[in-house]
Amino acid sequence: MAGSIAPLPDQTSQQKIRVLLVDDIPETRENLRKLLFFESDVEVVGAATNGEEGVQLALELKPDIVLMDINMPGMDGITASEQISQRVPYAQIIMMSVQGESDYLRRSMLAGAREFLIKPFSSDELVSSIRRVYQLGASRRQAMPSPQVATGGAAVATAGARTAGKIISVFSPKGGVGCSTLAVNLAIVLQQTAGVKVALVDTSLQFGDVGVLLNLYASRTIADLASSADELDDELIGEVFIPHSSGVKALLAPPRPEVADAVTPALIADILDRLRTMFDIVLVDTGSVLDDVVLNVLDASDKIIVVTTPEIPAIKDAKLFFEVTEALEYDRSRIMFVLNKTDKRINIRAEDIEANLKYKIQAQLPLDERSVTTSVNQGVPYVLGDKSGLLTRATVQLGKALISSLADEDE
């Protein structure tokens, strides 16, 4: 092979972070070696000159971290990362590029990269990234010692002697009614109008959309906490949150459906309990199936926003869900019933739904397909992109009603 291969570490170096370099420029590979040479916990186990060779060396050497250049002749870094993610899932990829455009970030994320370094970067940036990704990827490695809590980054917020935060879940038993879109926009409304610290947690573990709706690069997700389930603390949880420009902090769903199984209902419950001390409001987007994960979220929630639309299947499913809440003896005051996508052209009125379900609709959000579609496709929440629109104003009113309801319950 054209790339040089360092010998596999002996038994005394098994605790080191094993790094594979993939870059077509010899000077870059040599510079990376020099930057990492004096790090006692990092070992460069091999170097490849192109994507094909990088995939082959990843299969042979089983590295913990792959430093991957994005632009290479032949098989580029994106394609190579996709293959490594599929064939060597325990290897964590850090993409390197001289370009930092959002398109590169998105493509790298979809290919399985965990972080993105823009060249030139410093030794501290490189080593910090390697250590962080190594720790967050511990759940995908077999026969790994328990990871230590990272000390390099700051937690989202520190626990203090203050009133516990409120957990608000957004749920619908019917998919496609707009729960994720509402959760994202409502989180921003609460953050910006109520002056509180807001966390947005995506517990739709297999197909979560919060990251896409916020246009966030999912370098860290909730799955990265699975390997440390027995030793969670605020700092470790804080490291996994992704900040959004609105001020909201997001805990994203796993990057691929098969990773979701690592996130257990008990882990979700533990995370939510800890987030109460880290944030004023924890807004949780859920899946539409009443499994153990969703039930744990609902049990922990101070408020459950139940979303339906003026369509017979959605109304039928909402009615069935309310029957479940009655059986579970949920207090009706915990539930906020929201009618989404209202349209005067539809002959199903809010009053008819209330009469059928015996639940009062506490907020109505108008149908605005153009604003929502533009928002979703651009990754810009509609409350930021269409600030004067009817849908935005209705969402702001819902946020104010929610804050008022929570305040009344505290009195």
C-alpha angles and dihedrals in degrees: 000000000000095000123078116245121208116215118265113265119263125235093277093060101045092111093060122105105253111219130192118199120212115183133127095218114084093206091055093050091049093048091051090051090052093048091053099037097092096045106107094202097048129074127183103220098179149346132220131197099211144010097270092053091045091057092048094049091047089056092048102039101033094212124194093222132028117200100205128190110217099213115055134139116260109006107020127215094263094056093042091050091052091053094045092048090054099040102031103029095168091061111093117213127218111190121215126200142153087225124070103185117145091243090063091048092051094046091048091050092050090049090057103261115152099202139010124221120194115215129270098043131163128249090251092052092049097047093043091052093049093050094045095049091044091056096043091050095053093108091065097052122086125222091013123152115243109282120244121235112265117245101185100081134054122246119245090248135344123243112249142170097280140113114294115257125248124253116216120184126198112210143164127174087215120069121225098036094114105263097142093045091049093046092053095047094042091052090055092047091052092046095050103035103034098042094229135129109259130195121194114204123191110209095166083107103183101040107013116167104187093101093052093045090053094040090236125161104235098221089145131028141175089267089070089070094057095086091053097045092126095049106038119152135168094263095053092047091047091055091061097054119100116216120227123207090245091066095255116129115217131206103199132210120254115286095240134027095242091060092059093082089070090067107079128196089246091055091051091051092049093048093050092048091054093044089061088072094044102049139031092224129021111195113196125199110204139194121253097245121091095229127144093274094055093042090053089052093048092047090053095046124108088196130022114200105204112198127201137160131221093266126111097236092050093047091048091052092047090054091052090049092052088053087056092050089052090051090049089049095236110174109248090226089068092061125082111190114210128188111209130194096023114182129179089218090065113086095214107097128202089241091057091052092049091050092050098045098033089227125116116237105230099187138019124203117197124235110257107163095171096054094043095047092048090047094050095045094048097040090235114125111236093238086065099037100041104028096165098044124118092242092053092049091049091050091050089052090050089052092051091048090050093051090047091050092050091048092051091053091052093055 
